[in-house]
Amino acid sequence: MRAASGHAGLVTLLSCLVLTVLYGCFSHNVHVYSSIDPTNKTMTVPTGGYLTGALKQALISDGWRLSTSRGPDVTEGRLGTDTRLEQYQSFNTRYSMTIWWHKVVDVYPRYNYSISVVDTRNGTEVLTMSGNGPESDIVKRFMVALSASN
């Protein structure tokens, strides 16, 4: 009985050590380049679930209005002897989010990810965030970074 008890203690210790090492391996690189206009919390977001869905739910809970489609393609320019036309995509929101992620399921499920938020009025990147970690940690850190850019 004593040997089994000692074995259980060793298993518990090793489990704690493995979890500590795993959590220590999670990384998040956050760069905030400009500020968010808190009076215009509108964002075009990609469709989808998993990490994307969790980020969208956090944005909605924070008062953001989301759209999954951008505005129309626009063609502008001059007609005449020196015709010059430019075509670009427009947005119905102030900000646009792009996200790439890959879910890794081994000992502890986590995501490798890269997120970017762009101000659609001037084309500047507001923030970037990349790394790996559990969904809840990524969402929490993203919302903190977004709040820091206010």
C-alpha atoms as one frame of an Amber mdcrd trajectory, in Angstrom:
protein
   0.000   0.000   0.000   2.818   2.367   0.866   4.486   1.793  -2.525   1.250
   2.594  -4.350   0.889   5.786  -2.311   4.451   6.796  -3.171   3.807   6.050
  -6.845   0.689   8.243  -6.807   2.689  11.082  -5.303   5.344  10.732  -7.997
   2.699  10.725 -10.736   1.133  13.880  -9.251   4.527  15.574  -9.054   5.375
  14.631 -12.639   1.956  15.825 -13.844   2.479  19.186 -12.166   5.951  19.448
 -13.665   4.676  18.646 -17.186   1.889  21.241 -16.911   4.330  23.846 -15.610
   6.693  23.191 -18.516   3.827  23.322 -21.025   2.469  26.588 -19.691   5.991
  27.984 -19.703   6.243  27.133 -23.407   3.271  29.302 -24.356   4.283  32.604
 -25.888   2.474  35.714 -27.046   4.157  38.489 -29.007   2.035  41.633 -28.917
   2.840  44.871 -30.754   0.549  47.901 -30.511   1.288  50.477 -33.217  -1.570
  52.962 -32.979  -4.752  53.592 -31.046  -8.344  52.475 -31.485 -11.076  55.097
 -31.769 -13.351  54.060 -28.868 -16.300  55.904 -30.458 -16.168  53.699 -33.580
 -15.927  50.098 -32.396 -16.769  48.401 -35.707 -14.707  45.586 -37.198 -14.764
  43.348 -40.255 -13.887  39.844 -39.093 -13.379  36.533 -40.880 -16.056  33.865
 -40.804 -15.491  30.746 -38.772 -15.396  29.239 -35.335 -12.896  27.821 -32.865
 -10.357  30.566 -32.019 -11.926  32.949 -34.547 -15.348  32.445 -32.969 -14.002
  32.951 -29.452 -12.375  36.244 -30.482 -15.617  37.418 -32.133 -17.631  36.572
 -29.017 -15.189  38.535 -26.844 -15.430  41.533 -29.191 -19.251  41.435 -29.113
 -19.189  41.217 -25.303 -16.973  44.319 -25.290 -19.473  46.315 -27.366 -18.004
  45.888 -30.844 -20.283  45.719 -33.904 -18.973  43.046 -36.253 -19.375  42.452
 -39.967 -18.140  39.434 -41.907 -18.152  41.122 -45.289 -16.280  44.114 -46.550
 -17.775  46.942 -48.556 -18.023  47.068 -52.330 -15.149  47.232 -54.803 -14.703
  50.867 -55.820 -13.304  52.288 -59.047 -12.292  55.950 -59.038 -10.352  58.152
 -61.355 -10.333  60.566 -64.283 -11.616  59.974 -67.771 -10.176  61.848 -70.714
  -6.956  61.957 -72.677  -5.007  60.971 -69.541  -7.455  58.396 -68.189  -6.364
  57.098 -64.808  -8.559  54.690 -62.881  -7.838  53.046 -59.552  -9.718  50.126
 -58.088  -9.737  49.175 -54.415 -11.775  47.344 -51.813 -13.818  49.372 -49.367
 -14.965  48.557 -45.851 -18.158  49.331 -43.970 -16.260  49.150 -40.668 -13.463
  51.201 -39.155 -11.233  48.203 -38.413 -10.486  44.889 -40.044  -9.091  41.760
 -38.392  -7.178  39.002 -40.128  -6.285  35.828 -38.315  -4.389  32.664 -39.074
  -4.367  29.776 -36.641  -3.573  26.103 -36.399  -4.937  23.987 -33.567  -2.382
  21.661 -31.996  -3.677  18.828 -29.860  -1.036  16.932 -27.988  -0.787  16.833
 -24.206  -2.671  20.125 -23.915  -4.746  21.628 -26.773  -3.404  24.972 -27.955
  -3.219  27.194 -31.010  -0.355  28.561 -33.047  -1.727  31.869 -34.306  -1.175
  35.273 -35.892  -3.682  38.142 -35.573  -3.605  41.595 -37.169  -5.984  44.546
 -36.739  -5.874  47.275 -39.402  -7.469  50.726 -39.426  -9.391  50.715 -42.715
  -9.497  54.526 -42.925  -5.769  54.980 -43.293  -4.465  51.434 -43.835  -2.242
  51.432 -40.760  -1.811  48.365 -38.641  -3.155  48.976 -35.140  -1.827  45.842
 -33.499  -0.341  42.441 -34.191  -0.281  39.431 -31.953   1.282  36.035 -32.596
   2.443  33.009 -30.683   0.926  29.890 -29.212  -1.234  29.079 -26.249  -4.665
  27.979 -25.083  -7.756  29.675 -26.548  -8.795  31.425 -23.339  -5.329  32.914
 -22.848  -5.130  34.166 -26.445  -8.577  35.799 -26.231  -7.772  37.442 -22.900
  -4.445  38.823 -24.125  -6.002  40.039 -27.393  -8.695  41.970 -25.547  -6.101
  43.483 -23.182  -3.971  44.552 -26.181  -7.018  46.032 -27.896  -7.935  47.942
 -24.730  -4.356  49.179 -24.404  -4.647  50.694 -27.863  -7.588  52.923 -26.752
